[in-house]
Amino acid sequence: KLEGLKTIAVTTNGINLARLLPRLKEAGLNAINISLDTLVPAKFEFIVRRKGTGLCSKAAVLILACLLFLQVNCVVMRGFNEDELLDFVDFTKDLPLDVRFIEYMPFDGKQSCFEIPCGME
């Protein structure tokens, strides 16, 4: 209800989104970023420490059905999911959403972001 506010967005792993989506939409939510780093259930469970790839898929379908803008963020990690990039492209090529591949940048909390080597020379 703020004047000039055009977008209300949330970033989520999608686990509880299907349950919460109706209330969030009612509150004005109109854009969602889902963090989905893998399409492999065992890898997904390892990352979020619970089952849920099916819940993410259900949430994505509901988001699209509600006509909300959906973006999928995928952090690419060597030795973990870089072999899935084409699977992500194939999975989303016919869907009205954006997929953003993000470079993994390790951070241990003791360095500033400017001191972290990004692998680009």
C-alpha positions in Angstrom: 0.0 0.0 0.0 3.0 2.3 -0.2 2.7 4.9 -2.9 4.9 4.2 -5.9 5.7 0.6 -4.9 5.5 -1.6 -8.0 7.1 -4.9 -7.0 7.0 -7.0 -3.9 9.2 -10.0 -4.2 10.5 -12.8 -2.1 13.4 -15.2 -2.5 12.8 -18.8 -1.2 13.8 -22.4 -1.6 10.1 -23.1 -2.3 9.6 -25.7 0.4 6.7 -23.9 2.1 5.7 -21.7 -0.8 2.7 -23.7 -2.0 1.1 -23.4 1.4 1.9 -19.7 1.9 1.4 -18.5 -1.6 -2.3 -17.5 -1.4 -1.7 -15.3 1.7 1.5 -13.8 0.2 -0.4 -12.9 -3.1 -3.2 -11.4 -1.1 -0.6 -9.2 0.7 0.6 -7.9 -2.7 3.4 -10.3 -3.6 3.9 -10.2 -7.4 7.4 -11.6 -8.0 9.2 -14.7 -6.7 12.8 -15.9 -6.9 13.2 -19.6 -6.2 16.7 -20.8 -5.3 17.0 -24.1 -7.0 20.6 -25.3 -7.4 19.9 -28.8 -8.6 17.2 -30.9 -10.2 18.5 -34.1 -8.5 16.4 -34.9 -5.4 19.3 -36.3 -3.4 21.4 -33.2 -4.0 18.5 -30.9 -3.2 18.0 -32.7 0.1 21.7 -32.4 0.9 21.6 -28.6 0.3 18.3 -27.8 2.2 18.6 -30.7 4.6 15.1 -31.9 3.9 13.0 -33.4 1.1 11.3 -31.0 -1.2 12.1 -31.0 -4.9 8.5 -32.0 -5.5 7.3 -29.2 -3.3 9.5 -26.7 -5.3 7.9 -28.0 -8.6 4.4 -27.7 -7.1 5.2 -24.1 -5.9 6.5 -23.2 -9.4 3.3 -24.4 -11.0 1.2 -22.4 -8.5 3.3 -19.3 -9.1 2.8 -19.5 -12.8 -0.9 -20.2 -12.3 -1.2 -17.1 -10.2 0.5 -15.1 -13.0 3.4 -14.0 -10.8 6.8 -13.2 -12.2 9.1 -16.2 -11.5 12.8 -16.3 -11.6 14.9 -19.4 -10.8 18.3 -18.7 -9.3 20.9 -21.5 -9.7 24.3 -21.3 -8.0 26.7 -23.2 -10.2 29.2 -25.2 -8.2 32.1 -27.2 -9.7 31.9 -30.9 -8.9 28.3 -30.6 -7.6 25.9 -29.3 -10.3 27.8 -27.9 -13.3 26.8 -31.1 -15.2 23.1 -30.0 -14.8 23.2 -26.7 -16.8 21.7 -28.2 -19.9 19.1 -30.0 -17.8 18.0 -26.6 -16.3 17.8 -25.1 -19.8 15.7 -28.1 -21.1 13.5 -28.1 -17.9 12.6 -24.4 -18.3 12.8 -23.7 -22.0 9.1 -23.7 -22.6 8.1 -22.0 -19.3 7.4 -18.3 -18.8 10.3 -17.7 -16.4 13.8 -16.6 -16.2 16.7 -18.8 -15.0 19.8 -17.0 -13.7 23.0 -19.0 -13.3 25.1 -17.5 -10.5 28.8 -18.2 -9.8 29.5 -19.8 -6.5 31.6 -17.6 -4.4 32.9 -19.2 -1.1 32.7 -16.9 1.9 33.8 -17.8 5.3 32.8 -14.6 7.1 36.3 -13.4 7.7 37.0 -11.7 4.4 35.4 -8.8 2.7 33.7 -9.6 -0.6 36.6 -7.7 -2.3 39.2 -10.1 -1.0 37.5 -13.3 -2.2 39.1 -14.6 -5.4 36.5 -15.0 -8.0 38.5 -17.2 -10.4 38.6 -14.5 -13.1 42.1 -13.3 -14.0 
